[in-house]
Amino acid sequence: MTYLRRALKYFIQISVLMALILGVLMLTGMVSKNVDAAFQHGWKSIGYIAALFAVMAAAYPRFGYTRRTVSAPGNPSDHRAGILKTMTARGYRLESEEEGGTMAFVLASPVNRMARLWEDRITLSPILGGFQAEGLTRDLVRVVSSLEYQFRAS
C-alpha cells in the first residue's frame, strides 16, 4: 500500500509541475494556447505524456526508497545521543521512538516536508553491528555517511 501511495503522490507531483510549466509558457506566449498547435499530435500527446508519467511514477518508489546498513560498534543504545545530534544537524527531528530502540525521524522544516510530499521519514532500527536505516535514497546517503562519521569520531 505504501508503494502505491508513493507512486500516486509522485505522479500527481510531476503532472502538476508539468502543467504549471506549460501554463507559464502558454501565458507568456512562448507556446500556442491551442493544444493541437502546441503538440504534434494534439490531445493524443497529452495522453502519451500522462502514460509516460505513470510509468515513471510506478518505478520511482522502487528506486527512490532504500535500506542501508550503518556500521556502529558497541551497544546501539550507547549511540542514541550521537544519533540525535547528527540528525538534528542534518535538519531532522525525532518523530517517534519505539521500545526496541527503533527511531523515526522527519524533516524539521515544513517546506522541505511538503517538497518531499511528506515522504521524508528516515527510520533507524538497531541490528547486530549497527543500525538498519530506511528512507528516501537521496537523503539516506547523506544521513548514513554523517552517522558513520559520528560513530567513528566518538
C-alpha positions, -999 to 999 in steps of 0.1 A, spaced: 0 0 0 29 24 8 43 17 -27 11 27 -44 6 58 -22 42 70 -31 37 63 -68 4 82 -68 19 111 -50 48 113 -74 25 110 -104 4 139 -91 36 160 -83 52 156 -118 18 161 -135 12 194 -116 47 206 -122 44 199 -160 10 216 -161 25 247 -143 54 249 -167 31 246 -197 8 271 -183 35 296 -178 48 290 -213 13 295 -227 6 326 -207 39 342 -218 32 334 -255 62 311 -259 38 282 -268 5 284 -285 -25 282 -262 -41 258 -287 -32 222 -277 -35 210 -312 -9 235 -323 13 232 -292 18 194 -296 24 175 -327 -5 150 -321 -27 174 -301 -46 158 -272 -32 124 -280 2 137 -270 -12 147 -236 -23 111 -231 12 98 -241 28 122 -217 4 111 -189 12 75 -197 49 82 -196 45 100 -162 25 70 -149 54 46 -158 80 69 -142 58 73 -111 53 35 -108 91 29 -110 101 57 -87 93 41 -53 114 11 -62 145 32 -68 137 62 -47 134 45 -14 160 21 1 176 5 31 212 9 42 232 -5 70 250 19 93 280 4 110 282 12 147 304 -8 171 291 -15 206 256 -13 221 231 6 199 216 23 229 250 39 236 247 58 203 214 75 209 228 109 218 251 109 188 223 99 165 200 127 178 229 152 175 237 142 139 200 140 128 193 174 143 223 188 124 210 173 92 177 191 97 156 162 111 136 159 143 127 128 163 92 118 154 88 86 174 109 61 193 98 25 200 107 4 230 130 -18 209 152 12 201 138 20 166 138 57 160 118 75 132 129 110 121 112 135 98 124 168 84 120 197 108 112 222 81 75 221 69 86 235 35 111 207 30 85 181 41 60 195 16 85 194 -12 91 157 -5 53 151 -2 56 141 34 76 110 24 107 122 43 107 97 72 140 80 80 138 51 103 168 37 122 164 2 136 191 -15 157 206 -46 142 237 -67 150 267 -44 143 249 -12 139 216 1 125 193 -5 96 184 28 80 154 31 57 141 62 38 144 83 7 176 73 -11 189 108 -18 186 118 19 196 84 32 231 86 15 239 118 33 225 107 67 243 73 67 276 89 59 271 116 86 261 89 112 291 67 103 314 97 106 298 105 140 303 69 152 340 68 141 346 102 158 332 91 191 
